[in-house]
Amino acid sequence: MILNVRVDHQTADIAQIERLTRELDIISREIQGKFGIHEYLYLKTCNRAEVYMILDKLKEDDISLDLSNFVVETDKDALRHLLRLSSGLESMIIGEDQILGQIKNARKKGLKDGCMGPILRTIFTKAVHVGQVVRKNTSINQGSTSIGTAAVKLAESVHGDLKCKKVLVIGAGKMGTLVAKALVEKKLKAIVVANRTYKSAVKLACELNGCAIHFDRLHEAMRDADVVISATGAPHHILTYKEVGEFVPVENLSKLVMVDIANPRDIDENVKELGVKLFNMDDLRFIADENLKMRKAEVSDAERIVEDELELLEKSLKRLEVEPIISHIRASAEEIRQKEIIRALKMLGDLNGKEKIVNDLTQVVVDRVFCDIIKNIRNAAEKDDIMVMKAIETIFSEDNNERS
């Protein structure tokens, strides 16, 4: 059974996502402890937290109570969601490319950590493939607005124009980089990049003709900033109500725009009480709605690709279910072949170096004998032919062979 449990921007605001992300970690561990979890993988971004698990069948009573605050999908629905996600169809900003990279990174981490097995490897490899196919065969991501661009638009919605403004970007990771690049064309007075790893801040600032600062100079850079956009991976607030009130001059507070696109949030929402205009991920929704209207035709094309690829993925997974049987058939055939080769070579005597001919001949015979059998097994699996599958399990099961 494939189980997907998630919280995202479609069902929760940023505060709920923060809270439920923490709960999801706890619940996932409980599920892993209670049920037979064979594989699992986490996927977390600025506006979603998801876990995918491969486990034995669950009854609805087993999961409805604990997971009532989450979206819970299984099997085909879970697979469809992941393929839509990789295609940019489930993103707040439809068609954005960042989610595909995030899925690739999650897959890479899962392989490294050893929590992915053959099923999730197949599923996530297909997800990456589908994301690439959709972007190649539709225009869903052409000219698309990224989260970084949307954050800049929010700042512009207040200032009207960022020309000759000073912008402080906190965070030089992927999201911070997207923000910074969206600012390049704005003819700013200055762009300042702050990051806990100073080397990363310097690298990004050089690309933007801006300047980098050490993280401990963050409050100093805030004093005369017109816009602060924060996108770090910190587990807690990096700018509190007290700090903003202390370091930003009173006359600048009402002019200051702060855009927080981190999850968990970087900026204490209480800074609004100081007169600061603070935006977070929830405020990006109106830009997302505009983006969706522009991409309706592309969305339809992408959805058709997803449904076609979903059918292929289901067939791949059904074939995967019978691989243990096929491996057993091959192993048994190879064991018999090796025994018979040894017996034949003893009977034939010295072949003057031509033993390889015997080996190759027996290999070809075995491969050809079992070629159609293996093909038929996979076809039966694809078609969910229960009667044939039961017969195959009876004929080729290890227990049956051992008894015979």
NUMIZA-550223 format. One line per 5 residues: number of its first residue (from 0); their letters; for each residue x, y, z of C-alpha. Coordinates in steps of 0.001 Angstrom, whole numbers. Each point is the difference from the previous one (the first is absolute). Example, Ala and Ser with C-alpha at 12.3 -4.5 7.8 and 13.67 -1.06 7.14 Angstrom:
2
0> as> 12300/-4500/7800 | 1370/3440/-660
! end
This chain:
404
0> milnv> 0/0/0 | 1214/3492/-878 | -924/2596/2624 | 407/3774/-413 | -652/2288/2972
5> rvdhq> 386/3726/-544 | -797/3555/903 | 418/2780/-2541 | -1087/3473/-1099 | -3233/-1352/-1458
10> tadia> -1373/-1098/3364 | 1846/2120/2570 | 1495/3422/600 | 3665/476/852 | -574/-161/3785
15> qierl> -1885/-3300/-334 | 2661/-1400/-2332 | 2694/796/2577 | -1944/-1722/2786 | -1101/-2999/-2042
20> treld> 3501/-542/-1406 | 1180/-668/3547 | -2987/-2286/606 | 646/-1869/-3239 | 3485/-962/1170
25> iisre> -1442/-1470/3202 | -2907/-1757/-1735 | 2308/-1468/-2653 | 2177/-1558/2659 | -3096/-1404/1718
30> iqgkf> -1220/-1548/-3249 | 3445/-1471/-634 | -9/-1491/3491 | -3546/-1356/-171 | -135/-1387/-3526
35> gihey> 2338/-1848/-2320 | 1719/2885/-1819 | 2204/-1277/-2795 | 1064/3346/-1499 | -593/3687/723
40> lylkt> 985/3430/-1269 | -541/3559/1268 | -543/3007/-2263 | 21/3447/1600 | -80/3416/-1702
45> cnrae> -956/3541/947 | -3723/-761/-273 | -385/-3751/450 | 1029/-2987/2063 | -612/-3526/-1277
50> vymil> 969/-3545/782 | -278/-2990/-2326 | -41/-3488/1491 | -162/-3534/-1334 | -1760/-2194/2525
55> dklke> -2424/-2833/519 | -3718/645/-455 | -1676/2349/2460 | -3637/234/984 | -1531/3469/-20
60> ddisl> -536/-266/3760 | 3760/-336/417 | 808/3401/-1488 | -3035/2300/47 | 325/1103/3632
65> dlsnf> 3727/726/74 | 109/1651/-3434 | -3209/2017/53 | 1898/3288/-478 | 1851/-1252/-3068
70> vvetd> -766/-952/-3570 | 287/-3791/-189 | 142/-1802/-3338 | 924/-3526/-966 | 1152/-1931/-3053
75> kdalr> -1213/1524/-3295 | -1104/3295/1578 | 3357/360/1747 | 1864/-745/-3232 | -2083/2495/-1975
80> hllrl> 694/2685/2591 | 3772/-535/-197 | 34/146/-3804 | -2115/3170/72 | 2357/1406/2608
85> ssgle> 3123/-646/-2065 | -1718/1613/-2996 | -587/3239/1887 | -3778/-508/91 | -231/-110/3800
90> smiig> 2297/2963/666 | -1297/3296/1304 | 1606/1578/-3058 | -1179/-2332/-2787 | 2833/-1174/-2229
95> edqil> 2882/1070/2240 | 3173/-2039/-425 | 1263/-109/3590 | -2227/-2921/1020 | 1640/-2303/-2549
100> gqikn> 3419/716/1495 | -1403/-541/3491 | -1399/-3397/-1016 | 3370/-949/-1495 | 1732/1005/3247
105> arkkg> -2500/-1960/2110 | 601/-3076/-2167 | 3764/420/264 | -198/333/3798 | -2322/-2995/250
110> lkdgc> 2455/-2156/-1928 | 2878/1223/2134 | -1867/-629/3260 | -1072/-3468/-1133 | -3724/579/638
115> mgpil> -958/-470/-3665 | -476/-3425/-1466 | -900/-1189/-3510 | -3582/1300/120 | 722/3593/1040
120> rtift> 3044/36/-2301 | -2280/-896/-2902 | -2639/2527/1045 | 2338/2954/527 | 2053/-757/-3097
125> kavhv> -3243/129/-1967 | -1001/3243/1757 | 3224/1700/-1059 | -448/-1307/-3548 | -3595/1270/-186
130> gqvvr> 1008/3423/1296 | 2593/237/-2757 | -2401/-1243/-2702 | -2687/2518/977 | 2444/2889/-117
135> kntsi> 1398/-1183/-3331 | -3355/-559/-1707 | -2032/2881/1424 | 685/3650/739 | -1167/-278/3589
140> nqgst> 3250/1408/1379 | 854/2516/-2713 | 9/3480/1449 | -1401/-1447/3180 | 124/1914/3267
145> sigta> 2165/-1584/2672 | -510/408/3735 | 2964/2381/-98 | -1557/2148/-2726 | -3328/-17/1841
150> avkla> 1736/1227/3160 | 1472/2922/-1935 | -3443/797/-1443 | -1383/212/3525 | 2637/2579/884
155> esvhg> -835/1921/-3175 | -3678/-34/909 | 892/2307/2904 | 2852/2094/-1380 | -1320/77/-3569
160> dlkck> 3543/-62/-1319 | 3172/-1348/1581 | 2222/2339/-1997 | 2555/1638/2307 | -1140/-2131/2950
165> kvlvi> 2274/-1911/2334 | -889/-3686/313 | 1319/-2436/2578 | -200/-3693/-977 | 432/-2412/2890
170> gagkm> 990/-3488/-1134 | 2206/-978/-2932 | -1523/-3413/-622 | -2110/-914/-3012 | -2983/2123/1008
175> gtlva> 2152/2958/982 | 1775/-284/-3343 | -3335/92/-1849 | -954/3145/1897 | 3322/1670/-684
180> kalve> -122/-770/-3723 | -3524/1400/-214 | 1382/3244/1422 | 2793/415/-2540 | -2129/1890/-2532
185> kklka> -1455/2400/2539 | 2801/2614/-76 | 348/-58/3747 | 2020/2446/2003 | 1606/-2946/1762
190> ivvan> -480/-3704/554 | 1457/-1569/3125 | 215/-3746/571 | 282/-1518/3454 | 551/-3691/655
195> rtyks> 1310/-2084/2893 | 2664/-1361/-2331 | 1737/3204/-1043 | 1679/-1637/-2997 | -3419/-760/-1523
200> avkla> -1127/3581/569 | 3122/1294/-1760 | -520/-2304/-2973 | -3609/1114/-524 | 759/3682/609
205> celng> 2760/-94/-2640 | -2429/-1385/-2568 | -2371/2884/717 | 2488/2841/346 | -1125/312/3580
210> caihf> 1800/-326/3301 | 138/-2783/2560 | -72/357/3748 | 683/-2340/2887 | -3120/-1225/1751
215> drlhe> 888/1836/3192 | -338/3296/-1936 | -3580/-795/-984 | -1556/2502/2387 | 2330/2728/-1213
220> amrda> -1046/-603/-3618 | -3662/199/993 | 270/3606/1188 | -335/1654/-3389 | -1495/-2827/-2077
225> dvvis> -3163/678/-1975 | -720/-3685/-566 | 1035/-3118/1916 | -627/-3370/-1641 | 830/-3012/2139
230> atgap> 322/-3609/-1155 | 2207/-1986/2365 | -304/-3538/1302 | 174/1050/3639 | -2210/-1991/2399
235> hhilt> -1048/3167/1861 | -502/3752/-474 | 3131/1880/-989 | -1707/3399/253 | -2140/540/3092
240> ykevg> -2369/2800/958 | 2534/1290/2523 | 2908/11/-2480 | -1902/1770/-2770 | -1303/2599/2444
245> efvpv> 3462/543/1437 | 2072/200/-3174 | -2295/1646/-2550 | -447/3748/570 | -3581/946/886
250> enlsk> -322/2240/-3064 | 890/-2944/-2273 | -2364/-2588/1442 | -3077/1033/-1975 | 2020/37/-3243
255> lvmvd> 1570/-3409/519 | -1314/-2961/-1984 | 922/-3474/1236 | -737/-3129/-2042 | 430/-3315/1798
260> ianpr> 20/-3017/-2346 | 1562/-2431/2439 | -1604/-3014/1650 | 242/78/2975 | -362/3787/-166
265> diden> 3059/2175/544 | -1792/3132/1165 | -2228/368/3065 | -3455/971/-1279 | -386/2394/2938
270> vkelg> 2309/2482/-1779 | -3189/1151/-1777 | -881/1761/3243 | 3010/2255/-570 | -1486/1226/-3279
275> vklfn> 2169/-2239/-2178 | -1725/-1404/-3079 | 650/-3714/375 | -925/-2612/-2604 | 412/-3777/106
280> mddlr> -781/-3003/-2205 | -3753/449/515 | 177/3395/-1701 | 1366/-1539/-3195 | -3362/-1561/-790
285> fiade> -1342/2913/-2051 | 3103/-107/-2210 | -465/-3772/-287 | -3603/512/-1155 | 1120/2399/-2731
290> nlkmr> 2653/-2485/-1101 | -2574/-2827/-203 | -2310/2030/-2262 | 2888/466/-2435 | 761/-3734/-140
295> kaevs> -3358/-1741/-309 | 717/-1446/-3465 | 3415/-1245/1109 | -1514/-1564/3109 | -2371/-2102/-2139
300> daeri> 2891/-1243/-2152 | 2064/-821/3074 | -2874/-1902/1600 | -367/-2197/-3086 | 3698/-873/174
305> vedel> -321/-811/3703 | -2907/-2396/-594 | 1846/-1796/-2820 | 3146/-342/2100 | -2021/-1093/3026
310> ellek> -1285/-2984/-1963 | 3561/-945/-967 | 1162/375/3606 | -2755/-2289/1274 | 1077/-2651/-2500
315> slkrl> 3621/353/1126 | -1008/-464/3634 | -2101/-3065/-804 | 2970/-1522/-1839 | 2147/844/3004
320> evepi> -2275/-2120/2219 | 939/-3169/-1893 | 3746/668/-139 | 650/-2228/3062 | -1683/-2907/-1832
325> ishir> 1983/731/-3167 | 3242/235/1984 | -786/-3351/1600 | -669/-1591/-3407 | 3296/1331/-1361
330> asaee> 1958/-1048/3076 | -1489/-3516/-71 | 670/-346/-3731 | 3579/1196/438 | 602/-2440/2856
335> irqke> -1219/-2903/-2157 | 2023/1242/-2984 | 3220/157/1987 | -492/-3490/1415 | -702/-1433/-3436
340> iiral> 3008/1763/-1554 | 2289/-1580/2593 | -1514/-3419/-661 | 218/432/-3793 | 3618/1165/72
345> kmlgd> 978/-3052/2047 | -1654/-2253/-2574 | 1525/1849/-2980 | 3488/45/1390 | 2630/2420/-1281
350> lngke> -1575/2483/-2424 | 3296/1677/-720 | -1123/3456/1171 | -3471/-198/-1576 | -1864/-160/3319
355> kivnd> -1313/3514/-663 | -2020/-1334/-2944 | -1865/-2344/2338 | -527/2783/2529 | -1330/2429/-2635
360> ltqvv> -2229/-2658/-1556 | -1682/-906/3288 | -427/3697/859 | -1772/672/-3302 | -2259/-3041/444
365> vdrvf> -1034/1047/3520 | -595/3629/-1044 | -2160/-1028/-2955 | -2001/-2545/1966 | -875/2514/2704
370> cdiik> -288/3110/-2198 | -3707/-491/-828 | -769/-1269/3490 | 1421/3157/1602 | -1732/2196/-2573
375> nirna> -3329/-1693/750 | 495/396/3737 | 562/3734/-410 | -3004/327/-2328 | -2194/-1817/2514
380> aekdd> 1198/2353/2733 | -764/3069/-2138 | -3528/-1251/-700 | -648/-977/3625 | -839/-3506/-1217
385> imvmk> -538/-1510/3444 | -551/-3581/-1155 | 3196/-56/-2041 | 1967/1644/2809 | -1191/-2588/2514
390> aieti> 988/-2773/-2386 | 3443/1561/-504 | 527/309/3758 | -1014/-3626/464 | 2251/-1280/-2792
395> fsedn> 3068/2086/709 | -141/639/3759 | 3133/-925/1938 | -1939/-2091/2514 | -1570/-2046/-2776
400> ners> 3355/-573/-1695 | 1624/-1008/3280 | -2742/-2586/688 | 410/-1450/-3492
! end
